[in-house]
Amino acid sequence: MAKGKSGAITVGVAGLGRAGWDIHVAAMRGRKDFVITDVVDLEQARLAEAKAEFGCRTYKEWKRFLRESDCELVVVATQSHDHARQSIEALRAGRHVLVEKPMATSLRDVDRMIAARDETGRLLTIHQSARFAPDYLHIQEVMKSGVLGKVFFVRRGGYSFHRRRDWQTLSKYGGGQMNNTAVHMIDQVVQLLGSPPKAAFGDLQQIINPGDVEDHVKVVVRGESGMVVEVESTMVCAQPLPAWVVMGSRGTLVSDGKTSHLRYTELKRLPTVKPIDSHVVAERRYGFGEKINFVEETIPSVGKSQKNYYDYLYDSLRRGKPLFVTPESVRNTMWVLQQARKGTEFG
């Protein structure tokens, strides 16, 4: 972390596409603690647009930007396959780095990035912004409240039916549903595990989209604690399905991402029952007539408001506070992605 500094943080944004312009530039627009001084992009029109608004220096060449810019922080929002290389080069050029998801396209590159961070003493963080999503914060709060008892299973789902034809459909750029969308959901559920992931399985398929990458992803992860989490992220589902299912020893939550329905027993522990050691089942029935009273609630899927990503980043750069998103925590996510690809045609 930077210490002993004050004032605005100067920023160079690499990549002025959907993430660079619509997410990062938009997040810094109007702030006084982050000032965009430099931008890098291959498209001259985008460079001109940034210069007209911010009066910043513009570069079409990445290497020249690193040589000539004196910005303190580099935001790497380029294509996925460039994330690791550019992050390492920026760190070694003495810059702090905020890199878009996915952190890299291989676990080996993740480790190289962490090594460069250690070697240079610069800050490295990853824009796993779904950790700030209102519905995710809500799920965290419900789990911590204990109202569902011991949570043993979480399913996270993202469903749509649509096609695309941009660079995200090509593996040579690091495209695919896993790197583009599922990585956010996998990162969320890995944090909810409360322990390091121990095993992961994936099913990746290409169904309706062009290119050579998956458009349907299913990932199952077991944590060292024994808890299991699951992600379904697909572009090939034409019906709405729950965004969240959380199962606990006392009840269950189902949410569409905006509204949560909870059904749970107020009993701290169910009455003890013992198995009947007999080959005869009384009255040929299932169960034994136990009655469990349930409480039902419908509440907004909105967690308590928190500071946004750039608020936390400023605290780390200027006040020496711990990073909200550390490379080590994201490495767990990237390990799951690697395991989930094994045995599939996209491995």
BELSUL-V711419 format. One record per residue. PSI is psi in degrees with one decimal (NA if undefined). OMEGA is omega in whole degrees, 0 to 359 (* if undefined). D_LAST is the distance of its C-alpha to the last C-alpha in Angstrom with 2 decimals. Layout:
psi: (PSI/PSI)
omega: (OMEGA/OMEGA)
d_last: (D_LAST/D_LAST)
This chain:
psi: (147.0/136.9/149.8/7.8/161.5/173.7/-174.8/150.5/124.1/138.1/136.8/126.5/120.4/110.9/113.2/37.3/-143.8/-47.7/-48.4/-47.1/-49.4/-19.1/-60.5/-49.2/-41.9/-38.0/-31.1/-16.1/123.7/-8.5/151.0/-15.1/-12.7/125.4/121.0/111.4/-19.9/146.4/149.6/129.6/157.3/-18.1/120.1/-37.0/-37.4/-37.6/-42.8/-38.1/-43.1/-41.9/-39.3/-35.4/-40.8/-9.8/27.4/164.7/146.6/145.5/139.6/-16.6/123.7/-46.8/-41.0/-40.0/-47.2/-34.5/-41.9/-27.4/149.3/24.8/153.9/-35.7/134.8/127.1/114.7/104.3/40.7/-167.4/151.1/-37.5/-12.9/-10.6/-49.8/-51.3/-48.0/-34.9/-44.8/-43.6/-38.1/-40.7/-45.2/-16.4/6.8/15.6/150.4/153.8/130.8/114.4/140.8/161.7/154.6/149.6/-40.1/178.9/5.6/153.0/-32.0/-42.7/-33.8/-45.6/-34.7/-37.9/-43.1/-38.6/-40.3/-37.4/-46.5/-39.2/-38.0/-21.4/12.0/165.8/136.6/123.1/162.1/139.7/64.8/72.5/-15.6/-12.3/-12.0/-0.7/135.0/-40.3/-35.5/-44.5/-37.0/-45.9/-43.2/-46.5/-42.1/-42.9/-43.1/-27.0/-25.3/0.3/-27.7/0.7/-151.0/116.0/127.3/-11.7/135.5/131.0/130.7/127.7/144.5/116.5/136.0/170.9/99.9/164.1/159.1/167.8/22.3/-167.8/-17.7/-6.0/5.1/130.2/-28.9/-19.4/1.3/27.9/-174.8/156.3/-33.4/-52.6/-29.4/-44.8/-49.2/-30.2/-35.2/-46.6/-40.3/-40.8/-40.9/-51.5/-29.1/-36.8/-35.5/-20.5/-37.6/5.6/159.8/146.9/139.5/-35.6/149.4/143.2/143.0/150.4/113.0/129.0/152.0/118.4/-57.6/-8.4/153.2/177.0/-161.0/33.1/168.2/148.2/2.5/127.8/133.1/128.1/133.0/130.9/135.6/130.6/167.0/-25.0/-13.8/-13.4/145.2/136.2/153.9/142.9/132.4/119.1/110.5/148.7/13.2/44.5/116.2/10.6/145.4/133.4/163.3/140.8/-28.9/137.2/122.7/120.5/130.9/174.7/-13.1/-8.9/-172.4/145.1/136.9/130.6/144.9/8.6/-15.7/-35.6/134.2/136.7/119.9/139.5/116.7/158.4/144.0/-6.2/128.9/-31.7/136.0/148.9/144.4/134.1/152.1/144.8/147.1/116.7/80.1/146.3/-6.6/125.6/118.0/131.5/16.5/45.7/158.1/142.3/-169.5/26.3/16.5/136.4/123.5/121.6/131.4/145.3/137.5/134.1/146.4/117.6/157.0/142.4/63.5/119.8/170.7/140.6/143.3/171.0/157.5/-178.7/-45.5/-26.5/-47.6/-38.9/-39.4/-42.1/-36.5/-40.8/-34.4/-25.9/3.1/18.9/153.4/148.2/143.2/-36.8/105.4/152.0/-34.9/-39.8/-36.1/-26.3/-37.4/-41.5/-45.0/-31.1/-41.5/-43.7/-42.0/-45.1/-38.4/-26.5/-20.7/137.0/-1.3/166.8/-6.3/13.5/NA)
omega: (176/180/176/179/177/178/184/177/179/190/169/182/178/182/183/178/185/181/183/184/187/180/188/177/179/181/182/182/178/178/177/182/173/182/179/182/184/174/179/178/179/184/182/181/179/176/180/179/180/180/180/182/189/183/185/173/183/181/172/182/181/182/179/177/181/180/192/181/174/180/183/184/174/173/180/182/180/179/189/184/179/188/184/183/184/177/180/180/179/177/181/174/176/182/165/185/166/183/177/172/349/181/178/178/174/179/177/179/175/181/176/178/179/178/178/175/180/181/186/184/178/179/176/178/187/184/172/191/179/175/179/184/182/182/178/178/177/179/176/183/180/180/181/182/181/184/179/184/179/180/181/182/175/172/176/183/174/191/175/174/179/178/176/182/180/184/179/177/185/183/183/176/183/182/178/181/180/182/188/187/184/181/177/183/178/178/179/186/176/177/182/181/182/177/180/176/183/181/180/178/180/171/181/180/171/188/187/185/176/178/185/179/183/172/177/184/170/183/176/183/173/178/178/179/183/178/180/176/186/177/168/180/189/174/187/176/187/177/176/176/183/175/181/166/180/181/178/182/180/181/188/173/173/182/173/182/179/181/180/175/181/174/187/175/179/177/177/180/178/179/180/174/180/178/175/184/181/178/180/177/184/176/179/184/173/182/180/175/181/178/177/178/182/170/178/180/172/185/178/177/184/177/177/183/176/174/180/186/184/173/179/181/177/178/180/183/187/184/177/180/180/177/175/178/182/175/181/179/179/176/176/178/182/175/178/179/180/180/183/180/184/178/176/179/180/181/*)
d_last: (35.76/38.47/41.93/45.39/44.43/45.58/45.57/42.97/39.55/38.98/35.61/33.74/31.17/28.50/27.34/29.73/27.53/26.76/25.78/28.10/31.13/30.86/29.62/30.62/33.68/34.78/34.54/36.67/39.10/42.53/41.73/44.03/41.90/39.09/40.27/38.11/39.55/36.89/34.21/31.76/30.43/30.21/32.40/36.11/37.04/34.87/36.35/39.81/39.18/38.22/41.20/43.57/42.65/42.17/44.03/41.11/40.30/37.74/35.43/33.30/32.11/29.95/31.54/35.00/34.33/33.45/36.59/39.04/38.08/39.46/37.55/36.69/33.40/30.58/28.44/25.16/24.29/22.75/19.47/16.40/15.44/19.04/19.27/18.77/20.93/23.64/23.86/24.39/26.92/28.74/29.02/30.41/32.81/34.25/32.85/31.51/28.16/26.92/23.40/21.89/18.77/15.95/17.42/14.82/11.31/10.58/12.50/14.27/15.71/16.79/18.75/20.22/21.44/23.04/24.64/26.07/27.44/29.15/30.39/31.96/33.14/32.06/30.63/26.93/25.90/23.22/24.15/22.74/25.69/24.95/26.53/29.75/29.44/32.65/31.05/28.75/31.84/33.70/31.22/31.51/35.28/35.50/33.43/35.61/38.78/38.39/39.62/36.76/37.24/34.36/31.12/28.62/26.18/25.03/23.19/22.35/22.02/21.86/22.83/23.84/24.07/23.85/22.29/21.82/21.63/21.37/18.93/16.71/15.67/14.30/11.11/13.55/15.26/12.48/13.24/12.06/13.50/11.42/12.74/15.99/17.36/15.47/15.40/19.20/19.40/17.05/19.19/22.27/21.58/20.42/23.83/25.56/24.36/27.06/25.31/22.13/19.05/18.94/16.15/13.47/11.84/10.00/10.48/9.13/11.32/13.09/16.75/19.43/18.30/18.29/15.75/12.15/10.45/10.70/14.27/14.17/12.65/13.93/13.45/15.92/16.95/19.83/21.88/24.04/26.97/25.75/25.30/22.44/21.03/19.03/17.74/17.76/17.24/17.79/19.54/20.59/23.18/26.79/28.54/28.90/27.50/28.10/26.44/27.17/28.09/29.34/30.81/33.29/35.93/38.62/37.06/34.37/33.57/32.19/31.83/31.05/30.56/34.26/36.22/35.68/37.32/38.00/39.56/40.53/43.35/45.61/45.99/44.57/43.99/44.45/47.44/46.84/46.84/46.95/45.70/48.48/48.34/49.59/48.40/50.45/48.98/51.91/52.63/49.39/47.64/44.30/44.63/48.06/49.22/48.04/48.49/46.26/47.38/44.72/44.99/43.25/42.54/41.17/40.45/38.69/35.08/36.09/36.03/38.65/38.44/37.09/37.06/34.35/31.68/34.06/36.84/34.83/33.67/37.34/38.32/35.87/36.93/40.64/41.44/39.12/37.61/34.21/31.19/30.21/26.49/25.73/22.73/22.63/22.39/19.53/17.71/17.63/15.98/13.31/12.80/12.30/9.67/7.67/8.66/8.12/4.37/4.91/6.36/5.35/5.62/3.81/0.00)
